[in-house]
Structures are given as structure tokens and as C-alpha cells.
Amino acid sequence: QVQLVASGGGLVQAGGSLRLSCAASGDIFHINGMGWYRQAPGKQRELVAGITSGGRTNYADSVKGRFTISRDNAKNTLYLQMNSLKPEDTAVYYCTLGVSYYAPRYWGQGTQVTVSS
């Protein structure tokens, strides 16, 4: 059984930074893609950033240059460093795990990020 536990969300002012973490456990050796999705109220869930086991990354246009996704394979942990946060970044953020980050099989519980103007 695979578990993803996300942490690091909170309330921050516009222009501030937050770092999200996601610890993965269970039978995950065959799973390659990890990612962060987010869902804002009244909006569809969207891919924010994805990373392969080899470290190749992909970002939504709205976060390029501000967010950095990384992973520590030895610790089975995923990170999302978020800088220059904007009110429109306010959402529940979910970490994911799957063969591809475009089609995640496992989802974390979500962590709320709120950016005040």
C-alpha cells in the first residue's frame, strides 16, 4: 500500500515563500513520476509541476520561474519550493505518484496554501 503525506502549507503574504514536502511510503520502487497538483475553489484541478525519477521537470506556465520541484529518492520525499507567491496561487495542493505525473495513481491528502494580498 502506498501512502503520501504532504505538509508545509499555510498562510503567507503575496511575495512570500513556502516549501511543501511530501513523504512517500510503501511499494513505490516501480513508480517513476511524482508531481504537485492544485485545486482552487470553483476551478479544475491542474498540474503545477512534475518530476521523473531521473530528475526531469515540467512546470505549468503560471509558475515557471517561481516554483521549483525536486525529489530526494533516498528519502522518498518530494518537494515544492514556492517563491514570489501570488494570491492566485491560493489552492489546495496535492502531491501525486504514478508511472507518469500526467496520470497519477496515488494522491496525498492535500495541503492548503493561502496567499493574502
N, C-alpha and C positions, 0 to 999 in steps of 0.2 A: 504494500500500500504506500502510495506517495503522499507526502504532506508538504505543503508550502505555507510558511508562516511569515507574513510581512510585518514590518514595523518601520517607524520613523516618520509617519505622517504628523501633521499638526497645523497650527495656525501661524502664519508668517505674513509680514507686510510685503507689499509689492517691492520688488528689487532684492528681496532676501533670498536665502538658500535653504534647502532641506536635502537630506540624504535618506533615501529609502533603502531598506535592506530586506532580503527575502531568503530565509533559510529553507533548504530543501532536504528532505529525508526520505528513505525508502529505496525501492528498486529503481534507481534513476540512471544506471550506467549506460543504458541503451538510448537514452533520450538526449537529443542534441540542442534543440532550440529553447532558449529562455527569453522571456520578454516582459515588458510592462505595458499594460493596457490601462485606460482610464475611462470613466463614465461620469459626465456632468449631468446635473438634473435636466431632464427633458431632452437629452441628447443621446445619440447612439454611442455604444462603446467603441473606442478607437485604439489602434495600436500606437503607442507612444515611441517605443524603441524595442529593438530585438537584437539578440546576440547569439552566435553559434558557439559550439564548444571550442572552435578554433579561434574565436575572438573577432569574427567579422560582425560588424554592426550595421544597423539600419535605423533611421530616425524619421519620425513624422516631420514634415516641413515646418510645422509650427513650433517645434522645439529644437531644431538644428542650431548649433552654436551655443545653446543654453543648457541642455541636458547631456549627461554622459552616462551611458550604460556600461557596466563592467561585471565581471564574474570572477570568483575565486573557485576554481574547480576542486582544489584540495579541500576547501571548506564547504563545498556545495552551496555557495551563497551568491546571490545576485544583488547588484546594487544599482541605484539610480541617483546620481548626483544632479540636483536641480538648482540652477543658478538663475539670477535675474528673473525671478518668478513674477508672473503677471496674474491679475485677477481671473483671467480666462483659463488659467491652469487649475483653477479650483475644480476638484473632482474626487471621486473615489478611485484610487489606484490599485490595480490588481497585478500581482506577479503571476507568470504563467510558465508552463513547462510542456514541451511536446517534441515530436520529431522535427517539426518546424515551428518557429514562433508565429507564423501566419495561421497555423491551425493548432492551437494549444489543446492539449488533452487534460491538463491539470491546472486548476486555478487556486490561488491563495484566497484568503478571506477578505481582502481589501483593506486599504488604509486611507483615511480621509486626509486630503490636503486642501486647506483653505487659505487663499491669498487675499488679504484685505487691501483695498486701495487707499 
